[in-house]
Amino acid sequence: MADASQTRGGPALPTAYGHCAWHGGTTRDIRLIHIEQTGSGPGTGRRRFACHPCQIEHGLVPLADRP
Ligand SMILES: [Zn+2]
């Protein structure tokens, strides 16, 4: 799917590239959605990222966008 709307204004955020935990693929523009607390020690939480389509489909709100 081509996306020609790349000219939107706004803060210049770095493009994240990684694994989307919801559809199970590697993609761009992922956001950190959730940190699982594994309870096995400090700093060991498993971070779960989602791509933009999955955020919309599943109603996910990135941690950084929550109040
Ligand atoms: Zn996804």
N, CA, C, O and the ligand as a Tripos MOL2 file, in Angstrom:
@<TRIPOS>MOLECULE
protein
  269   267    68     0     0
PROTEIN
NO_CHARGES

@<TRIPOS>ATOM
      1 N           0.8350   -1.1880    0.0000 N.3       1 MET1
      2 CA          0.0000    0.0000    0.0000 C.3       1 MET1
      3 C           0.8800    1.2520    0.0000 C.2       1 MET1
      4 O           1.6310    1.4650    0.9520 O.2       1 MET1
      5 N           0.8100    2.0500   -1.0000 N.am      2 ALA2
      6 CA          1.6340    3.2510   -1.0780 C.3       2 ALA2
      7 C           1.0750    4.3320   -0.1760 C.2       2 ALA2
      8 O          -0.1400    4.4860   -0.0450 O.2       2 ALA2
      9 N           1.9650    5.0710    0.4370 N.am      3 ASP3
     10 CA          1.5590    6.1450    1.3110 C.3       3 ASP3
     11 C           2.2070    7.4350    0.8320 C.2       3 ASP3
     12 O           3.4030    7.6460    1.0280 O.2       3 ASP3
     13 N           1.4260    8.2800    0.2150 N.am      4 ALA4
     14 CA          1.9710    9.5120   -0.3540 C.3       4 ALA4
     15 C           1.8240   10.6920    0.5890 C.2       4 ALA4
     16 O           2.2180   11.8110    0.2590 O.2       4 ALA4
     17 N           1.2590   10.4440    1.7580 N.am      5 SER5
     18 CA          1.0170   11.5510    2.6880 C.3       5 SER5
     19 C           2.1320   11.6420    3.7150 C.2       5 SER5
     20 O           1.9080   11.4440    4.9090 O.2       5 SER5
     21 N           3.3230   11.9390    3.2450 N.am      6 GLN6
     22 CA          4.4810   11.9890    4.1320 C.3       6 GLN6
     23 C           4.8320   13.4140    4.5210 C.2       6 GLN6
     24 O           5.8930   13.6420    5.1020 O.2       6 GLN6
     25 N           3.9810   14.3720    4.2230 N.am      7 THR7
     26 CA          4.3390   15.7770    4.4130 C.3       7 THR7
     27 C           3.6470   16.4100    5.6060 C.2       7 THR7
     28 O           3.6240   17.6350    5.7280 O.2       7 THR7
     29 N           3.0860   15.6020    6.4820 N.am      8 ARG8
     30 CA          2.4210   16.1560    7.6530 C.3       8 ARG8
     31 C           3.4060   16.8500    8.5730 C.2       8 ARG8
     32 O           4.5330   16.3910    8.7540 O.2       8 ARG8
     33 N           2.9760   17.9500    9.1480 N.am      9 GLY9
     34 CA          3.8280   18.6600   10.0870 C.3       9 GLY9
     35 C           3.8320   17.9840   11.4390 C.2       9 GLY9
     36 O           3.0950   17.0270   11.6730 O.2       9 GLY9
     37 N           4.6650   18.4880   12.3210 N.am     10 GLY10
     38 CA          4.7140   17.9080   13.6470 C.3      10 GLY10
     39 C           6.1440   17.7050   14.0900 C.2      10 GLY10
     40 O           7.0810   17.9510   13.3300 O.2      10 GLY10
     41 N           6.3090   17.2580   15.3160 N.am     11 PRO11
     42 CA          7.6580   17.0390   15.8390 C.3      11 PRO11
     43 C           8.3760   15.9450   15.0690 C.2      11 PRO11
     44 O           7.7760   14.9480   14.6660 O.2      11 PRO11
     45 N           9.6580   16.1460   14.8750 N.am     12 ALA12
     46 CA         10.4560   15.1770   14.1300 C.3      12 ALA12
     47 C          10.8340   14.0180   15.0390 C.2      12 ALA12
     48 O          11.8520   14.0540   15.7310 O.2      12 ALA12
     49 N          10.0130   13.0150   15.0230 N.am     13 LEU13
     50 CA         10.2910   11.8460   15.8450 C.3      13 LEU13
     51 C          11.1210   10.8460   15.0480 C.2      13 LEU13
     52 O          10.9210   10.6920   13.8430 O.2      13 LEU13
     53 N          12.0300   10.1830   15.7010 N.am     14 PRO14
     54 CA         12.7860    9.1370   15.0060 C.3      14 PRO14
     55 C          11.8630    7.9920   14.6230 C.2      14 PRO14
     56 O          10.9560    7.6310   15.3720 O.2      14 PRO14
     57 N          12.1040    7.4330   13.4600 N.am     15 THR15
     58 CA         11.2760    6.3260   13.0110 C.3      15 THR15
     59 C          11.7050    5.0440   13.6960 C.2      15 THR15
     60 O          12.8510    4.6070   13.5880 O.2      15 THR15
     61 N          10.7680    4.4610   14.3960 N.am     16 ALA16
     62 CA         11.0620    3.2130   15.0820 C.3      16 ALA16
     63 C          10.8980    2.0440   14.1020 C.2      16 ALA16
     64 O           9.9990    2.0500   13.2610 O.2      16 ALA16
     65 N          11.7470    1.0770   14.2190 N.am     17 TYR17
     66 CA         11.6860   -0.0830   13.3490 C.3      17 TYR17
     67 C          11.8840   -1.3150   14.2150 C.2      17 TYR17
     68 O          12.9010   -1.4550   14.8950 O.2      17 TYR17
     69 N          10.9200   -2.1890   14.1820 N.am     18 GLY18
     70 CA         11.0660   -3.3610   15.0450 C.3      18 GLY18
     71 C           9.9260   -4.3350   14.8630 C.2      18 GLY18
     72 O           9.2370   -4.3370   13.8420 O.2      18 GLY18
     73 N           9.7410   -5.1690   15.8800 N.am     19 HIS19
     74 CA          8.7950   -6.2760   15.7920 C.3      19 HIS19
     75 C           7.4530   -5.8810   16.3970 C.2      19 HIS19
     76 O           7.3860   -5.4600   17.5520 O.2      19 HIS19
     77 N           6.4000   -6.0170   15.6230 N.am     20 CYS20
     78 CA          5.0550   -5.7720   16.1280 C.3      20 CYS20
     79 C           4.5500   -7.0520   16.7930 C.2      20 CYS20
     80 O           4.4680   -8.1050   16.1610 O.2      20 CYS20
     81 N           4.2160   -6.9430   18.0790 N.am     21 ALA21
     82 CA          3.8080   -8.1280   18.8290 C.3      21 ALA21
     83 C           2.3910   -8.5580   18.4750 C.2      21 ALA21
     84 O           1.9820   -9.6670   18.8190 O.2      21 ALA21
     85 N           1.6370   -7.7050   17.7950 N.am     22 TRP22
     86 CA          0.2350   -8.0400   17.5390 C.3      22 TRP22
     87 C           0.0560   -8.8110   16.2340 C.2      22 TRP22
     88 O          -0.6810   -9.7960   16.2030 O.2      22 TRP22
     89 N           0.7090   -8.3870   15.1650 N.am     23 HIS23
     90 CA          0.5560   -9.1500   13.9240 C.3      23 HIS23
     91 C           1.7730  -10.0260   13.6590 C.2      23 HIS23
     92 O           1.7840  -10.8190   12.7170 O.2      23 HIS23
     93 N           2.7980   -9.8780   14.4960 N.am     24 GLY24
     94 CA          3.9170  -10.7940   14.4440 C.3      24 GLY24
     95 C           4.8860  -10.5580   13.3150 C.2      24 GLY24
     96 O           5.5160  -11.4960   12.8270 O.2      24 GLY24
     97 N           5.0150   -9.2950   12.8850 N.am     25 GLY25
     98 CA          5.9470   -9.0070   11.8080 C.3      25 GLY25
     99 C           6.8590   -7.8440   12.1640 C.2      25 GLY25
    100 O           6.6010   -7.1010   13.1120 O.2      25 GLY25
    101 N           7.9220   -7.6990   11.3950 N.am     26 THR26
    102 CA          8.8340   -6.5830   11.5920 C.3      26 THR26
    103 C           8.4170   -5.4450   10.6710 C.2      26 THR26
    104 O           8.2350   -5.6430    9.4700 O.2      26 THR26
    105 N           8.2700   -4.2730   11.2300 N.am     27 THR27
    106 CA          7.7560   -3.1570   10.4460 C.3      27 THR27
    107 C           8.2640   -1.8380   10.9930 C.2      27 THR27
    108 O           8.8960   -1.7880   12.0480 O.2      27 THR27
    109 N           7.9770   -0.7590   10.2550 N.am     28 ARG28
    110 CA          8.3730    0.5640   10.7170 C.3      28 ARG28
    111 C           7.2520    1.1790   11.5520 C.2      28 ARG28
    112 O           6.1310    0.6730   11.6020 O.2      28 ARG28
    113 N           7.5980    2.2860   12.2030 N.am     29 ASP29
    114 CA          6.6060    3.0860   12.9310 C.3      29 ASP29
    115 C           5.9170    2.3030   14.0410 C.2      29 ASP29
    116 O           4.7100    2.4350   14.2390 O.2      29 ASP29
    117 N           6.6640    1.5070   14.7490 N.am     30 ILE30
    118 CA          6.0790    0.8190   15.8980 C.3      30 ILE30
    119 C           6.1530    1.7160   17.1210 C.2      30 ILE30
    120 O           7.0260    2.5770   17.2280 O.2      30 ILE30
    121 N           5.2400    1.5050   18.0210 N.am     31 ARG31
    122 CA          5.2070    2.2770   19.2610 C.3      31 ARG31
    123 C           5.1870    1.3080   20.4320 C.2      31 ARG31
    124 O           4.6520    0.2040   20.3380 O.2      31 ARG31
    125 N           5.7840    1.7460   21.5430 N.am     32 LEU32
    126 CA          5.7660    0.9420   22.7600 C.3      32 LEU32
    127 C           4.3700    1.0070   23.3700 C.2      32 LEU32
    128 O           3.8840    2.0870   23.7060 O.2      32 LEU32
    129 N           3.7400   -0.1290   23.5090 N.am     33 ILE33
    130 CA          2.3710   -0.1940   24.0040 C.3      33 ILE33
    131 C           2.3230   -0.6290   25.4660 C.2      33 ILE33
    132 O           1.5430   -0.1000   26.2580 O.2      33 ILE33
    133 N           3.1460   -1.5740   25.8030 N.am     34 HIS34
    134 CA          2.9810   -2.2230   27.1000 C.3      34 HIS34
    135 C           4.3120   -2.8140   27.5560 C.2      34 HIS34
    136 O           5.0960   -3.3100   26.7470 O.2      34 HIS34
    137 N           4.5500   -2.7520   28.8590 N.am     35 ILE35
    138 CA          5.7290   -3.4200   29.4160 C.3      35 ILE35
    139 C           5.2490   -4.4920   30.3820 C.2      35 ILE35
    140 O           4.6410   -4.1880   31.4090 O.2      35 ILE35
    141 N           5.5220   -5.7290   30.0520 N.am     36 GLU36
    142 CA          5.1330   -6.8290   30.9340 C.3      36 GLU36
    143 C           6.1060   -6.9070   32.0890 C.2      36 GLU36
    144 O           7.3230   -6.9140   31.9030 O.2      36 GLU36
    145 N           5.5540   -6.9660   33.2720 N.am     37 GLN37
    146 CA          6.4030   -7.1280   34.4520 C.3      37 GLN37
    147 C           6.5740   -8.6180   34.7120 C.2      37 GLN37
    148 O           5.6320   -9.3050   35.1080 O.2      37 GLN37
    149 N           7.7710   -9.1020   34.4870 N.am     38 THR38
    150 CA          7.9970  -10.5340   34.6320 C.3      38 THR38
    151 C           8.2590  -10.9230   36.0810 C.2      38 THR38
    152 O           8.0970  -12.0830   36.4630 O.2      38 THR38
    153 N           8.6700   -9.9340   36.8920 N.am     39 GLY39
    154 CA          8.8930  -10.2070   38.3020 C.3      39 GLY39
    155 C          10.1530  -10.9930   38.5850 C.2      39 GLY39
    156 O          10.3520  -11.4730   39.7010 O.2      39 GLY39
    157 N          11.0090  -11.1300   37.5770 N.am     40 SER40
    158 CA         12.2170  -11.9240   37.7970 C.3      40 SER40
    159 C          13.4440  -11.0420   38.0060 C.2      40 SER40
    160 O          14.5770  -11.5190   37.9430 O.2      40 SER40
    161 N          13.2160   -9.7630   38.2530 N.am     41 GLY41
    162 CA         14.3550   -8.8900   38.5110 C.3      41 GLY41
    163 C          14.1340   -7.5250   37.9040 C.2      41 GLY41
    164 O          13.2630   -7.3590   37.0500 O.2      41 GLY41
    165 N          14.9050   -6.5510   38.3290 N.am     42 PRO42
    166 CA         14.7450   -5.1930   37.8170 C.3      42 PRO42
    167 C          15.1730   -5.0950   36.3530 C.2      42 PRO42
    168 O          16.1730   -5.6810   35.9390 O.2      42 PRO42
    169 N          14.3950   -4.3420   35.5860 N.am     43 GLY43
    170 CA         14.7630   -4.1000   34.1920 C.3      43 GLY43
    171 C          14.5490   -5.2860   33.2770 C.2      43 GLY43
    172 O          15.1160   -5.3330   32.1850 O.2      43 GLY43
    173 N          13.7430   -6.2460   33.7000 N.am     44 THR44
    174 CA         13.5550   -7.4360   32.8790 C.3      44 THR44
    175 C          12.1850   -7.4730   32.2230 C.2      44 THR44
    176 O          11.8080   -8.4770   31.6190 O.2      44 THR44
    177 N          11.4320   -6.3700   32.3420 N.am     45 GLY45
    178 CA         10.1070   -6.3480   31.7360 C.3      45 GLY45
    179 C          10.1980   -6.5430   30.2220 C.2      45 GLY45
    180 O          11.0770   -5.9850   29.5650 O.2      45 GLY45
    181 N           9.2890   -7.3300   29.6890 N.am     46 ARG46
    182 CA          9.2730   -7.5640   28.2410 C.3      46 ARG46
    183 C           8.4450   -6.4630   27.5860 C.2      46 ARG46
    184 O           7.2690   -6.2780   27.8980 O.2      46 ARG46
    185 N           9.0800   -5.7450   26.6780 N.am     47 ARG47
    186 CA          8.3820   -4.6360   26.0420 C.3      47 ARG47
    187 C           7.6610   -5.1140   24.7970 C.2      47 ARG47
    188 O           8.2210   -5.8430   23.9780 O.2      47 ARG47
    189 N           6.4160   -4.6970   24.6660 N.am     48 ARG48
    190 CA          5.6000   -5.0870   23.5200 C.3      48 ARG48
    191 C           5.2870   -3.8560   22.6760 C.2      48 ARG48
    192 O           4.7560   -2.8570   23.1620 O.2      48 ARG48
    193 N           5.6360   -3.9650   21.3900 N.am     49 PHE49
    194 CA          5.4290   -2.8610   20.4640 C.3      49 PHE49
    195 C           4.3330   -3.2300   19.4730 C.2      49 PHE49
    196 O           4.1020   -4.4040   19.1860 O.2      49 PHE49
    197 N           3.6610   -2.1990   18.9550 N.am     50 ALA50
    198 CA          2.6510   -2.4290   17.9350 C.3      50 ALA50
    199 C           2.8140   -1.4070   16.8160 C.2      50 ALA50
    200 O           3.2070   -0.2660   17.0560 O.2      50 ALA50
    201 N           2.5070   -1.8330   15.5820 N.am     51 CYS51
    202 CA          2.5420   -0.9250   14.4460 C.3      51 CYS51
    203 C           1.2520   -0.1120   14.4150 C.2      51 CYS51
    204 O           0.3020   -0.4090   15.1390 O.2      51 CYS51
    205 N           1.2290    0.9120   13.5730 N.am     52 HIS52
    206 CA          0.0740    1.8070   13.5560 C.3      52 HIS52
    207 C          -1.2290    1.0950   13.1650 C.2      52 HIS52
    208 O          -2.2380    1.3000   13.8380 O.2      52 HIS52
    209 N          -1.2540    0.2780   12.1220 N.am     53 PRO53
    210 CA         -2.4960   -0.4350   11.7830 C.3      53 PRO53
    211 C          -3.0100   -1.2860   12.9310 C.2      53 PRO53
    212 O          -4.2210   -1.3570   13.1430 O.2      53 PRO53
    213 N          -2.1300   -1.9290   13.6720 N.am     54 CYS54
    214 CA         -2.5660   -2.7550   14.7950 C.3      54 CYS54
    215 C          -3.0680   -1.8770   15.9370 C.2      54 CYS54
    216 O          -3.9900   -2.2650   16.6540 O.2      54 CYS54
    217 N          -2.4700   -0.6950   16.1140 N.am     55 GLN55
    218 CA         -2.9670    0.2130   17.1500 C.3      55 GLN55
    219 C          -4.4160    0.5680   16.8690 C.2      55 GLN55
    220 O          -5.2330    0.6230   17.7880 O.2      55 GLN55
    221 N          -4.7420    0.8110   15.6020 N.am     56 ILE56
    222 CA         -6.1000    1.1850   15.2340 C.3      56 ILE56
    223 C          -7.0290   -0.0200   15.3380 C.2      56 ILE56
    224 O          -8.1270    0.0790   15.8880 O.2      56 ILE56
    225 N          -6.5860   -1.1470   14.8110 N.am     57 GLU57
    226 CA         -7.4500   -2.3260   14.7860 C.3      57 GLU57
    227 C          -7.7880   -2.8210   16.1810 C.2      57 GLU57
    228 O          -8.8990   -3.2910   16.4280 O.2      57 GLU57
    229 N          -6.8230   -2.7150   17.0990 N.am     58 HIS58
    230 CA         -7.0250   -3.2610   18.4400 C.3      58 HIS58
    231 C          -7.2770   -2.1820   19.4810 C.2      58 HIS58
    232 O          -7.4140   -2.4860   20.6660 O.2      58 HIS58
    233 N          -7.3400   -0.9140   19.0490 N.am     59 GLY59
    234 CA         -7.5980    0.1620   19.9980 C.3      59 GLY59
    235 C          -6.4760    0.3470   21.0020 C.2      59 GLY59
    236 O          -6.7270    0.6320   22.1730 O.2      59 GLY59
    237 N          -5.2260    0.1840   20.5470 N.am     60 LEU60
    238 CA         -4.0850    0.2850   21.4510 C.3      60 LEU60
    239 C          -3.6480    1.7350   21.5750 C.2      60 LEU60
    240 O          -3.6780    2.4850   20.6000 O.2      60 LEU60
    241 N          -3.2400    2.1290   22.7840 N.am     61 VAL61
    242 CA         -2.7500    3.4780   23.0130 C.3      61 VAL61
    243 C          -1.2970    3.3790   23.4680 C.2      61 VAL61
    244 O          -1.0130    2.7440   24.4840 O.2      61 VAL61
    245 N          -0.3710    3.9970   22.7320 N.am     62 PRO62
    246 CA          1.0290    3.9470   23.1320 C.3      62 PRO62
    247 C           1.2270    4.5370   24.5250 C.2      62 PRO62
    248 O           0.5320    5.4780   24.9110 O.2      62 PRO62
    249 N           2.1610    3.9910   25.2660 N.am     63 LEU63
    250 CA          2.4200    4.4560   26.6220 C.3      63 LEU63
    251 C           2.6830    5.9500   26.6390 C.2      63 LEU63
    252 O           2.2280    6.6480   27.5450 O.2      63 LEU63
    253 N           3.4060    6.4440   25.6580 N.am     64 ALA64
    254 CA          3.7960    7.8660   25.6310 C.3      64 ALA64
    255 C           2.6050    8.7660   25.3880 C.2      64 ALA64
    256 O           2.6760    9.9600   25.6800 O.2      64 ALA64
    257 N           1.5050    8.2330   24.8600 N.am     65 ASP65
    258 CA          0.3440    9.0580   24.5470 C.3      65 ASP65
    259 C          -0.7190    8.9940   25.6310 C.2      65 ASP65
    260 O          -1.7750    9.6110   25.4960 O.2      65 ASP65
    261 N          -0.4590    8.2590   26.7020 N.am     66 ARG66
    262 CA         -1.4480    8.1660   27.7720 C.3      66 ARG66
    263 C          -1.2700    9.3230   28.7500 C.2      66 ARG66
    264 O          -0.1700    9.8520   28.9050 O.2      66 ARG66
    265 N          -2.3470    9.7050   29.3970 N.am     67 PRO67
    266 CA         -2.2790   10.8070   30.3510 C.3      67 PRO67
    267 C          -1.3540   10.4950   31.5270 C.2      67 PRO67
    268 O          -1.1900   11.3250   32.4200 O.2      67 PRO67
    269 ZN          1.1160   -4.8830   13.6810 Zn       68 ZN68
@<TRIPOS>BOND
     1     1     2 1
     2     2     3 1
     3     3     4 2
     4     3     5 am
     5     5     6 1
     6     6     7 1
     7     7     8 2
     8     7     9 am
     9     9    10 1
    10    10    11 1
    11    11    12 2
    12    11    13 am
    13    13    14 1
    14    14    15 1
    15    15    16 2
    16    15    17 am
    17    17    18 1
    18    18    19 1
    19    19    20 2
    20    19    21 am
    21    21    22 1
    22    22    23 1
    23    23    24 2
    24    23    25 am
    25    25    26 1
    26    26    27 1
    27    27    28 2
    28    27    29 am
    29    29    30 1
    30    30    31 1
    31    31    32 2
    32    31    33 am
    33    33    34 1
    34    34    35 1
    35    35    36 2
    36    35    37 am
    37    37    38 1
    38    38    39 1
    39    39    40 2
    40    39    41 am
    41    41    42 1
    42    42    43 1
    43    43    44 2
    44    43    45 am
    45    45    46 1
    46    46    47 1
    47    47    48 2
    48    47    49 am
    49    49    50 1
    50    50    51 1
    51    51    52 2
    52    51    53 am
    53    53    54 1
    54    54    55 1
    55    55    56 2
    56    55    57 am
    57    57    58 1
    58    58    59 1
    59    59    60 2
    60    59    61 am
    61    61    62 1
    62    62    63 1
    63    63    64 2
    64    63    65 am
    65    65    66 1
    66    66    67 1
    67    67    68 2
    68    67    69 am
    69    69    70 1
    70    70    71 1
    71    71    72 2
    72    71    73 am
    73    73    74 1
    74    74    75 1
    75    75    76 2
    76    75    77 am
    77    77    78 1
    78    78    79 1
    79    79    80 2
    80    79    81 am
    81    81    82 1
    82    82    83 1
    83    83    84 2
    84    83    85 am
    85    85    86 1
    86    86    87 1
    87    87    88 2
    88    87    89 am
    89    89    90 1
    90    90    91 1
    91    91    92 2
    92    91    93 am
    93    93    94 1
    94    94    95 1
    95    95    96 2
    96    95    97 am
    97    97    98 1
    98    98    99 1
    99    99   100 2
   100    99   101 am
   101   101   102 1
   102   102   103 1
   103   103   104 2
   104   103   105 am
   105   105   106 1
   106   106   107 1
   107   107   108 2
   108   107   109 am
   109   109   110 1
   110   110   111 1
   111   111   112 2
   112   111   113 am
   113   113   114 1
   114   114   115 1
   115   115   116 2
   116   115   117 am
   117   117   118 1
   118   118   119 1
   119   119   120 2
   120   119   121 am
   121   121   122 1
   122   122   123 1
   123   123   124 2
   124   123   125 am
   125   125   126 1
   126   126   127 1
   127   127   128 2
   128   127   129 am
   129   129   130 1
   130   130   131 1
   131   131   132 2
   132   131   133 am
   133   133   134 1
   134   134   135 1
   135   135   136 2
   136   135   137 am
   137   137   138 1
   138   138   139 1
   139   139   140 2
   140   139   141 am
   141   141   142 1
   142   142   143 1
   143   143   144 2
   144   143   145 am
   145   145   146 1
   146   146   147 1
   147   147   148 2
   148   147   149 am
   149   149   150 1
   150   150   151 1
   151   151   152 2
   152   151   153 am
   153   153   154 1
   154   154   155 1
   155   155   156 2
   156   155   157 am
   157   157   158 1
   158   158   159 1
   159   159   160 2
   160   159   161 am
   161   161   162 1
   162   162   163 1
   163   163   164 2
   164   163   165 am
   165   165   166 1
   166   166   167 1
   167   167   168 2
   168   167   169 am
   169   169   170 1
   170   170   171 1
   171   171   172 2
   172   171   173 am
   173   173   174 1
   174   174   175 1
   175   175   176 2
   176   175   177 am
   177   177   178 1
   178   178   179 1
   179   179   180 2
   180   179   181 am
   181   181   182 1
   182   182   183 1
   183   183   184 2
   184   183   185 am
   185   185   186 1
   186   186   187 1
   187   187   188 2
   188   187   189 am
   189   189   190 1
   190   190   191 1
   191   191   192 2
   192   191   193 am
   193   193   194 1
   194   194   195 1
   195   195   196 2
   196   195   197 am
   197   197   198 1
   198   198   199 1
   199   199   200 2
   200   199   201 am
   201   201   202 1
   202   202   203 1
   203   203   204 2
   204   203   205 am
   205   205   206 1
   206   206   207 1
   207   207   208 2
   208   207   209 am
   209   209   210 1
   210   210   211 1
   211   211   212 2
   212   211   213 am
   213   213   214 1
   214   214   215 1
   215   215   216 2
   216   215   217 am
   217   217   218 1
   218   218   219 1
   219   219   220 2
   220   219   221 am
   221   221   222 1
   222   222   223 1
   223   223   224 2
   224   223   225 am
   225   225   226 1
   226   226   227 1
   227   227   228 2
   228   227   229 am
   229   229   230 1
   230   230   231 1
   231   231   232 2
   232   231   233 am
   233   233   234 1
   234   234   235 1
   235   235   236 2
   236   235   237 am
   237   237   238 1
   238   238   239 1
   239   239   240 2
   240   239   241 am
   241   241   242 1
   242   242   243 1
   243   243   244 2
   244   243   245 am
   245   245   246 1
   246   246   247 1
   247   247   248 2
   248   247   249 am
   249   249   250 1
   250   250   251 1
   251   251   252 2
   252   251   253 am
   253   253   254 1
   254   254   255 1
   255   255   256 2
   256   255   257 am
   257   257   258 1
   258   258   259 1
   259   259   260 2
   260   259   261 am
   261   261   262 1
   262   262   263 1
   263   263   264 2
   264   263   265 am
   265   265   266 1
   266   266   267 1
   267   267   268 2
@<TRIPOS>SUBSTRUCTURE
     1 MET1         2 RESIDUE 1 A MET
     2 ALA2         6 RESIDUE 1 A ALA
     3 ASP3        10 RESIDUE 1 A ASP
     4 ALA4        14 RESIDUE 1 A ALA
     5 SER5        18 RESIDUE 1 A SER
     6 GLN6        22 RESIDUE 1 A GLN
     7 THR7        26 RESIDUE 1 A THR
     8 ARG8        30 RESIDUE 1 A ARG
     9 GLY9        34 RESIDUE 1 A GLY
    10 GLY10       38 RESIDUE 1 A GLY
    11 PRO11       42 RESIDUE 1 A PRO
    12 ALA12       46 RESIDUE 1 A ALA
    13 LEU13       50 RESIDUE 1 A LEU
    14 PRO14       54 RESIDUE 1 A PRO
    15 THR15       58 RESIDUE 1 A THR
    16 ALA16       62 RESIDUE 1 A ALA
    17 TYR17       66 RESIDUE 1 A TYR
    18 GLY18       70 RESIDUE 1 A GLY
    19 HIS19       74 RESIDUE 1 A HIS
    20 CYS20       78 RESIDUE 1 A CYS
    21 ALA21       82 RESIDUE 1 A ALA
    22 TRP22       86 RESIDUE 1 A TRP
    23 HIS23       90 RESIDUE 1 A HIS
    24 GLY24       94 RESIDUE 1 A GLY
    25 GLY25       98 RESIDUE 1 A GLY
    26 THR26      102 RESIDUE 1 A THR
    27 THR27      106 RESIDUE 1 A THR
    28 ARG28      110 RESIDUE 1 A ARG
    29 ASP29      114 RESIDUE 1 A ASP
    30 ILE30      118 RESIDUE 1 A ILE
    31 ARG31      122 RESIDUE 1 A ARG
    32 LEU32      126 RESIDUE 1 A LEU
    33 ILE33      130 RESIDUE 1 A ILE
    34 HIS34      134 RESIDUE 1 A HIS
    35 ILE35      138 RESIDUE 1 A ILE
    36 GLU36      142 RESIDUE 1 A GLU
    37 GLN37      146 RESIDUE 1 A GLN
    38 THR38      150 RESIDUE 1 A THR
    39 GLY39      154 RESIDUE 1 A GLY
    40 SER40      158 RESIDUE 1 A SER
    41 GLY41      162 RESIDUE 1 A GLY
    42 PRO42      166 RESIDUE 1 A PRO
    43 GLY43      170 RESIDUE 1 A GLY
    44 THR44      174 RESIDUE 1 A THR
    45 GLY45      178 RESIDUE 1 A GLY
    46 ARG46      182 RESIDUE 1 A ARG
    47 ARG47      186 RESIDUE 1 A ARG
    48 ARG48      190 RESIDUE 1 A ARG
    49 PHE49      194 RESIDUE 1 A PHE
    50 ALA50      198 RESIDUE 1 A ALA
    51 CYS51      202 RESIDUE 1 A CYS
    52 HIS52      206 RESIDUE 1 A HIS
    53 PRO53      210 RESIDUE 1 A PRO
    54 CYS54      214 RESIDUE 1 A CYS
    55 GLN55      218 RESIDUE 1 A GLN
    56 ILE56      222 RESIDUE 1 A ILE
    57 GLU57      226 RESIDUE 1 A GLU
    58 HIS58      230 RESIDUE 1 A HIS
    59 GLY59      234 RESIDUE 1 A GLY
    60 LEU60      238 RESIDUE 1 A LEU
    61 VAL61      242 RESIDUE 1 A VAL
    62 PRO62      246 RESIDUE 1 A PRO
    63 LEU63      250 RESIDUE 1 A LEU
    64 ALA64      254 RESIDUE 1 A ALA
    65 ASP65      258 RESIDUE 1 A ASP
    66 ARG66      262 RESIDUE 1 A ARG
    67 PRO67      266 RESIDUE 1 A PRO
    68 ZN68       269 GROUP 0 **** ****
